[in-house]
């Protein structure tokens, strides 16, 4: 990127950050550094972009403001851009919403996604030690489905439920997100259709493993309490707390007894799943040692194996925080 374009980019970044410093949401401008924003935008536009009334950061700034406003109308966003242009002595833009809507379509998803991940990671790293669980970061995964506008492009990418008659339902998307328990920040997310290959919650979860660091504790529901999830997260240095899958029953007569309804057991490695390559499979242990504990009517599986330092009530309270 030539020096002139780089100077313009930095000016746009400063304008973007100033908006959130002036409207009472200074946390965004404080946590999202100019250097991080510059890296994200330059990665999305290595050769720069054509200078327009609605450049990438201008469009994103208006889009965020539109989403947060009580009105939520495109005309309101365009009106704010016109007011800004007049105050800065720039060429006055039209109140036609068409160019703004087209600019939103052009905006690379990598920019808002990159800023979300940078901001989420930053907020999570800034959480105070007393907010964490024994000074450890706790991250939780969950997923949901959302209905979308019934357009041909949405129907193609996110088909409606197969139980609904054609033309009578809305396209459905599945959204999975990894969040920081202490900060409340979204650290990463993935979106997929609600049917078809590689669209399930477990697949979405695996794509978010990159946001999990050694020493983290991961909370998720019973769907994710599989041998593969536990083994891969534990191999990365993270611990887990999850309810067992419905098809896995706990037998407290077996394993190493730690206390009442509390024991260590070993789960043998299953056959290689189709989605895993042979090299990764061979690196995983032949047996996985986990702790099964039941307290207060809740049965949980965890890799927090030290029963002296982590009592059953502590495991249950940690999961309840989810």
ZAMARGU-4260 file (C-alpha; in steps of 0.2 Angstrom, whole numbers, plus 5000, padded with zeros to 4 digits):
<rodrens>
0) 5000/5000/5000 | 5007/5017/4995 | 5010/5030/5008 | 4996/5041/5002 | 4983/5026/5004
5) 4991/5022/5020 | 4989/5039/5027 | 4971/5039/5022 | 4968/5022/5030 | 4975/5029/5046
10) 4964/5044/5045 | 4948/5033/5042 | 4954/5022/5057 | 4955/5037/5069 | 4938/5044/5063
15) 4930/5026/5066 | 4937/5026/5084 | 4932/5044/5088 | 4914/5040/5085 | 4914/5027/5099
20) 4924/5039/5110 | 4911/5052/5108 | 4895/5043/5109 | 4898/5035/5127 | 4904/5018/5121
25) 4923/5022/5123 | 4927/5004/5128 | 4927/5000/5109 | 4940/5013/5105 | 4950/5009/5120
30) 4951/4990/5117 | 4953/4990/5098 | 4970/4998/5094 | 4974/5008/5078 | 4988/4995/5075
35) 4976/4980/5076 | 4963/4989/5065 | 4976/4994/5052 | 4982/4975/5051 | 4964/4969/5048
40) 4959/4981/5035 | 4976/4980/5025 | 4974/4961/5025 | 4956/4963/5018 | 4963/4976/5005
45) 4981/4972/5001 | 4981/4984/4986 | 4970/4997/4994 | 4952/5002/4989 | 4944/5014/4978
50) 4940/5030/4987 | 4921/5032/4989 | 4908/5041/4999 | 4905/5025/5008 | 4922/5017/5011
55) 4925/5001/5021 | 4927/5009/5038 | 4914/5023/5035 | 4902/5009/5030 | 4906/4999/5045
60) 4904/5014/5057 | 4887/5018/5050 | 4882/5000/5050 | 4886/4998/5068 | 4877/5014/5073
65) 4862/5008/5063 | 4862/4991/5072 | 4863/5000/5089 | 4850/5014/5085 | 4832/5013/5090
70) 4827/5017/5073 | 4838/5005/5063 | 4833/5013/5046 | 4846/5015/5032 | 4839/5032/5029
75) 4845/5037/5047 | 4862/5030/5043 | 4863/5040/5027 | 4857/5056/5036 | 4871/5054/5048
80) 4884/5052/5034 | 4877/5068/5026 | 4878/5077/5042 | 4896/5071/5044 | 4901/5077/5027
85) 4894/5094/5030 | 4903/5096/5046 | 4920/5091/5038 | 4917/5102/5023 | 4917/5087/5011
90) 4906/5085/4996 | 4888/5083/5001 | 4881/5066/4998 | 4863/5061/4993 | 4850/5055/5004
95) 4847/5040/4992 | 4850/5024/5002 | 4855/5014/4987 | 4874/5018/4988 | 4875/5014/5006
100) 4866/4997/5004 | 4878/4992/4990 | 4893/4997/5001 | 4886/4986/5015 | 4886/4972/5002
105) 4904/4976/4996 | 4911/4976/5014 | 4922/4961/5016 | 4916/4950/5030 | 4934/4948/5036
110) 4934/4966/5043 | 4920/4965/5055 | 4924/4947/5059 | 4943/4951/5062 | 4938/4966/5073
115) 4926/4955/5083 | 4939/4942/5086 | 4952/4956/5091 | 4941/4965/5102 | 4934/4949/5111
120) 4952/4942/5114 | 4957/4959/5120 | 4943/4961/5132 | 4945/4943/5139 | 4964/4946/5141
125) 4960/4962/5152 | 4948/4953/5164 | 4954/4954/5182 | 4960/4939/5191 | 4946/4939/5204
130) 4934/4938/5189 | 4941/4922/5183 | 4940/4904/5190 | 4955/4902/5201 | 4964/4914/5190
135) 4960/4904/5175 | 4950/4909/5159 | 4934/4900/5157 | 4926/4899/5140 | 4910/4893/5135
140) 4902/4887/5118 | 4884/4887/5113 | 4874/4887/5097 | 4857/4892/5091 | 4847/4894/5075
145) 4840/4909/5067 | 4827/4912/5054 | 4832/4922/5039 | 4823/4933/5026 | 4815/4921/5013
150) 4826/4926/4998 | 4832/4914/4984 | 4850/4916/4989 | 4846/4913/5007 | 4836/4897/5002
155) 4851/4891/4992 | 4864/4894/5006 | 4853/4891/5021 | 4838/4879/5016 | 4823/4879/5027
160) 4818/4864/5038 | 4814/4849/5027 | 4798/4846/5037 | 4791/4862/5030 | 4782/4863/5013
165) 4792/4873/5000 | 4787/4891/5001 | 4780/4890/5018 | 4795/4891/5029 | 4810/4903/5031
170) 4828/4898/5028 | 4837/4893/5044 | 4855/4896/5049 | 4865/4889/5064 | 4876/4900/5073
175) 4889/4894/5086 | 4900/4905/5097 | 4914/4904/5109 | 4912/4917/5123 | 4922/4922/5138
180) 4913/4919/5155 | 4922/4933/5164 | 4922/4946/5150 | 4905/4941/5142 | 4914/4944/5125
185) 4911/4934/5110 | 4929/4927/5105 | 4924/4919/5089 | 4909/4913/5079 | 4904/4902/5064
190) 4888/4901/5054 | 4882/4886/5044 | 4866/4879/5036 | 4855/4868/5048 | 4857/4853/5037
195) 4870/4845/5026 | 4888/4840/5028 | 4899/4850/5041 | 4885/4860/5047 | 4882/4852/5065
200) 4887/4860/5081 | 4902/4849/5084 | 4909/4855/5067 | 4906/4873/5072 | 4915/4870/5089
205) 4930/4862/5081 | 4933/4877/5070 | 4934/4888/5085 | 4947/4878/5094 | 4960/4891/5089
210) 4953/4903/5102 | 4956/4891/5116 | 4973/4893/5125 | 4983/4882/5137 | 4976/4884/5154
215) 4958/4888/5149 | 4943/4879/5155 | 4929/4875/5142 | 4911/4873/5147 | 4899/4866/5134
220) 4883/4855/5134 | 4881/4836/5133 | 4882/4836/5114 | 4900/4840/5115 | 4905/4828/5128
225) 4914/4816/5116 | 4930/4807/5117 | 4937/4818/5102 | 4932/4835/5109 | 4939/4831/5126
230) 4955/4823/5120 | 4959/4837/5107 | 4955/4851/5120 | 4966/4842/5133 | 4980/4840/5121
235) 4980/4859/5119 | 4982/4862/5137 | 4964/4866/5141 | 4952/4857/5154 | 4934/4854/5151
240) 4918/4853/5162 | 4903/4845/5153 | 4888/4834/5156 | 4890/4817/5149 | 4882/4812/5132
245) 4865/4803/5135 | 4872/4787/5127 | 4886/4787/5140 | 4881/4780/5158 | 4892/4782/5173
250) 4895/4767/5183 | 4903/4773/5200 | 4907/4755/5205 | 4922/4755/5192 | 4937/4766/5191
255) 4947/4774/5205 | 4935/4780/5218 | 4938/4798/5224 | 4923/4800/5235 | 4904/4798/5235
260) 4898/4798/5217 | 4916/4804/5212 | 4928/4793/5202 | 4942/4793/5189 | 4939/4782/5173
265) 4948/4778/5157 | 4939/4779/5141 | 4947/4769/5126 | 4950/4778/5110 | 4936/4774/5097
270) 4939/4771/5079 | 4945/4785/5068 | 4930/4796/5062 | 4929/4801/5044 | 4933/4819/5047
275) 4949/4816/5056 | 4966/4813/5046 | 4976/4798/5051 | 4991/4808/5057 | 4980/4817/5070
280) 4972/4801/5075 | 4989/4792/5079 | 4994/4807/5090 | 4980/4805/5102 | 4981/4794/5117
285) 4974/4776/5117 | 4965/4780/5133 | 4958/4796/5140 | 4957/4798/5159 | 4942/4808/5165
290) 4933/4812/5181 | 4915/4808/5183 | 4906/4817/5197 | 4888/4819/5203 | 4883/4832/5215
295) 4866/4841/5218 | 4858/4829/5205 | 4870/4835/5191 | 4882/4822/5183 | 4897/4830/5175
300) 4913/4825/5166 | 4929/4835/5169 | 4948/4834/5166 | 4950/4843/5183 | 4956/4827/5191
305) 4963/4833/5208 | 4948/4829/5220 | 4958/4838/5234 | 4959/4855/5226 | 4943/4854/5216
310) 4929/4847/5226 | 4913/4841/5218 | 4903/4856/5223 | 4916/4867/5215 | 4915/4858/5198
315) 4896/4859/5199 | 4896/4878/5203 | 4908/4881/5189 | 4897/4873/5176 | 4881/4881/5184
320) 4890/4898/5180 | 4887/4894/5161
</rodrens>
